[in-house]
Amino acid sequence: MRILSFLAVLITAFFSIAFAQSHVERGAVIFPENINYNPDIPRPAEIIGHPLGHRVARHDLLLEYMRTLGEKSDRVKVETIAKTHEGRDILMLTVTSPENMARLDEIKAAHVALSDPNSDIQVSDDMPVVTWLNYGVHGAEVSSTDSSMAVAYYLAAAQGEYIEETLKNSVVLIIAIFNPDGNARQSAWNHMHGSQVPITDPNGRNHNTYWPGGRTNHYWFDLNRQWLLQTQPGPQGWVAKFHEWMPNISVDHHEMGTNSTFYIPPGVPGRTFPMIPTESIDLLEEVTDRPRDFMDSEARMYFSEEGYDNFYIGKGATYPHMNGSIGLLFEQARTLGDVDTIHGKMSFRDNVRTYLNISLSIVKAGLELRPRLLDYQKRFYAQGQDMAADDDIKGYIFASPKDKARSYHFRKLLDRHQIDVNVMDNDVTIDGFTYKAGESYMVKTDQRQYTLIKGMFEKITTFENNTFYDVSGFTAPLAFGMDYAPVGSRTLDNAGEIIKPTFESAPVPERASAAYVFEWNEYYSPRALNRLLQAGVRPKVSTKPIMMDTSDGRQELGYGSIIVSTGWQGSELSDDELYSLMATIAKEDGIKIHATSSFRTASAGMDLGSRNILPIEKPNILLLVGEGTRAYDAGEVWHLLDYRMNIPVVLYDKRNLSRLDLTDYTHIIMVGGTYNNDDALNNKIRNWVRSGGTIIAHRQGAKWAGETLLNLIDDNETYPLDRQDYASRVPNEVENIVGGAIMRGDLDNTHPIGYGYNRREIYTHRDTLIAFDKPENPYATVVKIPENALASGFASSDNQSRLAGKANVIAERLGQGSVILFANNPNFRAYFYGSNKMFLNSIYFSKAFVRPRN
């Protein structure tokens, strides 16, 4: 106790000096001047070539500085934890005392053991607290990234009793740049448009980055939504390190609007995910007392309990709360240099200094609350076991029949979150659906990640507060299109061993003398088809099911099956090369290839030369991007086609579309955004479609195409309201939105856009009221919105009623071309594996349907 009392006095005395006094001059010296610094540790200016905060640091020099600290300081270890799509390193700094550095593995193992309910480890006096400081998840928020150098320098170079005690009792983890690709883009912009004389006018080009800006990663994903989804390489590296360390505090440093002040959590009361313990938010408030002390000491304005929340568990400030940690979000007014604001001139240097002090206040909080934070971590997981014992749901069973790859990716996601999965040893039938042994899996709730499991598998549709900062529905098995159900204890007896996810290749096919055939149900079937088309092969698609004899016996193959003849290809591929290509598809795409020696089938009236088996053209795809399009939507399309499916796609600036010769392209993809009515351009696009082109559009792009090209009506976006008091504006508006929910649809899986789906029920993400009245063509509605469509998340009953019966996906012919409309985004955050295939079908099967004669 005496030691703790002495330490508390020492810390208080230090911070009373380090945090200065009220009314400090903005842009004052960054580092506290009342202590000594190790002269052998270089300051940032020695590497980046200018004083810290003078201008935005070049990305490569920031990384060089961090690596230099690792070389010069025995307190700092630097490692690469992931590489981005563009090949840049994501660095993690581990900062602690040299003595702790020598026993780092021991500290890590003991700390992680606290999260194991079956471990008998106890919190000891010499167990350090682990504090994780995260910077730059949004690459454009540069005071976050640049302040990481100030924090790293201070922890590496500061001298005195306080820092010695801090590093003896703490392990501080620093990720300087969560998003190197976005930050490199932003820092390059700032250097390109920087002036010798500081330009503070907010209208200046230096303060306004061109589309898509530096916020997002290479494929334009918002990485702060990726902690749960894990579709990008950077977040996969972060979460792996998170579970390797299980930090007690995890902090995200952000920027918001230039005319804002400063946000300190907690967020809006009543907007916390229900599985987050009350004690977690109580501890959060105690931790944030320290940054408030700093802000008050310098008369700096801030706000709490408004705007932001802790509901969506996939954000960096909320995911930790689902893992026994305290997640924090800080937001300060944005500046890309010195800029004039409604509060006066804002200094980039001062922003860097502010985040240095905020970060140090969090390190202080971890130190002072160390015993409580460590004890809470242990009790969080113990209490999870108690809740699992009291829960009637003992597990979740799931399967994706005839689609091994989609099942693999879902199990891989669970594995990244340290969730164990058992394979089913016996068949189980629930609500008329049979989960087959060896193809179905079980997630038992009685495991250490009980809280996160409930967060990922439960369908929540009622809320204390119906306003959300982000999405309200994110039930993972629905997004992946899984058949799944909660089960009780009796079903657990049918579960076998815990298995790790491995991608399952298909067997090497037999050689075919007539044709190779494969079904369209597997997730990577479009990638396989693309391989064939790029190699010059001429595959065809069956618009009816086929019964045929193959080297694997008689097979019943469904709608959308792909037929590749060994002859009459017009291709330069030899028989051996074609066979090698089919073997590659089996191995790398996991697709079962059937070989046949005859074009005769067992299907009445339809052999493999039937008119119901149509040729597939090689697409040349144009994706509209740039100003006026939503970068997130465009990036999700680009990521799906380019990264997952290896399908080439041309990115083209929407503003220049009127100049382009469209005849070179087969498909134009129009994502969410703003689309103006230009008669000349509208006629150009309409004529291109009538001549054989295909428009694929979603969200606002679908609204434009539906109205302009197909004369479809969407009247859900505007509606009259009775007179209301202004104070009721926010609650009333909330009732008239769809809060990022998951909604059910009725899919026509006999339609070419529905090929590859084994059931009619499909789930999609929805965050708008865009939908279409029933088209005149009775066969054009691919997905219809049923009554009571809400599956997970928030949508008011009024909005559900207004959407019911409307068309969510429409596929219509226009002349020789096609217009395919998705009212929602089928590729949302690369997480909705279950609706991806409809989008891909719209590329390859856009001519596989016809308009009825009458």
PyMOL commands that set and color helices and strands:
alter all, ss='L'
color gray80, all
select helices_A, chain A and resi 2-18+45-48+59-72+98-102+104-113+142-157+161-168+180-192+205-207+223-229+233-245+278-287+289-297+319-323+348-368+370-390+404-416+450-457+476-479+489-492+525-534+575-588+631-644+654-659+662-664+679-690+700-709+726-734+752-754+797-803+828-830+833-844
alter helices_A, ss='H'
color red, helices_A
select strands_A, chain A and resi 76-83+89-95+129-135+170-175+249-256+262-263+326-333+339-341+344-346+395-399+422-424+428-430+433-435+440-444+483-487+495-498+515-518+540-542+546-550+553-557+562-565+594-596+613-615+621-625+649-653+667-670+694-698+738-747+761-766+781-784+790-795+807-814+817-822
alter strands_A, ss='S'
color yellow, strands_A
deselect
rebuild
show_as cartoon
